[in-house]
Amino acid sequence: MLPKTGRKLHLDELAFAAIMSEALVEGLGSTHQAVKIAMRWTGASERSVKHWLAGTHAPRGVHLLSLMRNSDAVLRRLLIASGRSDALIALEVSLLRCRLVETLAFLDKLFPPEPEGPDL
């Protein structure tokens, strides 16, 4: 019988894996579609992404950067975990601004502004 060669995670690594799992499930859900989306974002294998969602492993390096680039939930959790609340506030303001611009564009489609012409 061959011995197990799997690597055991330390407590701090388990905490990081749990943070990433919570962020991914919050942002994507826990369906197979979530796995496919994370695979597309990162180029990681299906097995790796399933481990991330389960919280047994955490993404590293390039995969982590890709998740931060594509998922606001991941970026938010990492900023909180790293004690960077100031950067979190800037992120939230930026997201609110984007939503406001989208909302105004939607309202402009519903209620087009009246053209301004010469006063008669």
C-alpha positions as CSV (number, residue, x, y, z in Angstrom):
1,M,0.0,0.0,0.0
2,L,1.4,3.4,-0.9
3,P,1.5,6.2,1.7
4,K,-0.6,9.3,1.2
5,T,1.4,12.1,-0.3
6,G,-1.1,14.9,0.1
7,R,-0.1,18.1,1.8
8,K,-1.8,19.1,5.0
9,L,-2.9,22.7,5.3
10,H,-1.8,24.7,8.4
11,L,-4.4,26.7,10.4
12,D,-3.6,30.0,8.7
13,E,-3.8,28.4,5.3
14,L,-7.2,26.9,6.2
15,A,-8.4,30.3,7.3
16,F,-7.4,31.7,4.0
17,A,-9.0,28.8,2.1
18,A,-12.2,29.5,4.1
19,I,-12.2,33.2,3.3
20,M,-11.7,32.4,-0.4
21,S,-14.5,29.8,-0.3
22,E,-16.9,32.2,1.3
23,A,-16.1,34.9,-1.2
24,L,-16.5,32.7,-4.2
25,V,-19.7,31.2,-3.0
26,E,-21.0,34.7,-2.2
27,G,-20.1,36.0,-5.7
28,L,-20.8,33.0,-7.8
29,G,-22.9,30.5,-5.8
30,S,-22.0,26.9,-5.4
31,T,-23.5,25.4,-8.6
32,H,-21.6,23.7,-11.5
33,Q,-22.1,27.0,-13.4
34,A,-20.0,28.8,-10.7
35,V,-17.2,26.2,-11.3
36,K,-17.3,26.9,-15.0
37,I,-17.2,30.7,-14.5
38,A,-14.2,30.5,-12.2
39,M,-12.5,28.1,-14.6
40,R,-13.0,30.6,-17.4
41,W,-11.7,33.5,-15.3
42,T,-8.6,31.7,-14.1
43,G,-7.8,28.9,-16.5
44,A,-7.6,26.6,-13.6
45,S,-8.8,23.0,-13.7
46,E,-12.3,22.0,-12.6
47,R,-10.8,20.0,-9.7
48,S,-8.9,23.1,-8.4
49,V,-12.0,25.3,-8.6
50,K,-14.1,22.7,-6.8
51,H,-11.4,22.6,-4.0
52,W,-11.6,26.4,-3.7
53,L,-15.3,26.4,-3.4
54,A,-15.2,23.6,-0.8
55,G,-12.6,25.5,1.2
56,T,-10.1,22.7,1.2
57,H,-7.5,24.6,-0.9
58,A,-7.0,28.2,-1.8
59,P,-6.1,29.8,-5.1
60,R,-2.5,31.0,-5.4
61,G,-0.6,33.4,-7.6
62,V,-2.0,34.1,-11.0
63,H,-5.3,32.4,-10.2
64,L,-5.8,34.6,-7.2
65,L,-5.0,37.7,-9.3
66,S,-7.6,36.6,-11.9
67,L,-10.2,36.1,-9.2
68,M,-9.5,39.5,-7.7
69,R,-9.8,41.1,-11.2
70,N,-13.1,39.4,-11.9
71,S,-14.9,39.1,-8.6
72,D,-15.8,42.1,-6.4
73,A,-16.7,39.7,-3.5
74,V,-13.1,38.2,-3.6
75,L,-11.5,41.6,-3.7
76,R,-13.7,42.9,-0.9
77,R,-12.9,39.9,1.4
78,L,-9.2,40.1,0.7
79,L,-9.1,43.8,1.5
80,I,-11.0,43.2,4.8
81,A,-8.7,40.3,5.7
82,S,-5.6,42.4,5.0
83,G,-6.9,45.3,7.1
84,R,-7.2,47.7,4.2
85,S,-10.5,49.3,5.0
86,D,-9.4,52.5,3.3
87,A,-9.1,50.7,0.0
88,L,-12.4,49.0,0.6
89,I,-14.1,52.3,0.9
90,A,-12.6,53.5,-2.4
91,L,-13.8,50.3,-4.0
92,E,-17.3,50.8,-2.7
93,V,-17.5,54.4,-3.9
94,S,-16.3,53.3,-7.3
95,L,-18.9,50.5,-7.5
96,L,-21.7,52.9,-6.4
97,R,-20.6,55.4,-9.1
98,C,-20.8,52.7,-11.8
99,R,-24.3,51.7,-10.6
100,L,-25.4,55.3,-10.6
101,V,-24.2,55.8,-14.2
102,E,-26.0,52.6,-15.2
103,T,-29.2,53.7,-13.4
104,L,-29.1,57.2,-15.1
105,A,-28.6,55.6,-18.5
106,F,-31.6,53.3,-17.9
107,L,-33.7,56.3,-16.8
108,D,-32.7,58.2,-19.9
109,K,-33.9,55.4,-22.1
110,L,-37.3,55.3,-20.2
111,F,-37.7,59.1,-20.2
112,P,-35.6,60.7,-22.9
113,P,-34.5,64.2,-22.1
114,E,-36.4,66.8,-24.1
115,P,-34.3,68.5,-26.7
116,E,-33.3,72.0,-25.8
117,G,-34.2,74.4,-28.6
118,P,-34.4,78.2,-28.9
119,D,-36.9,79.7,-26.5
120,L,-39.9,81.0,-28.3
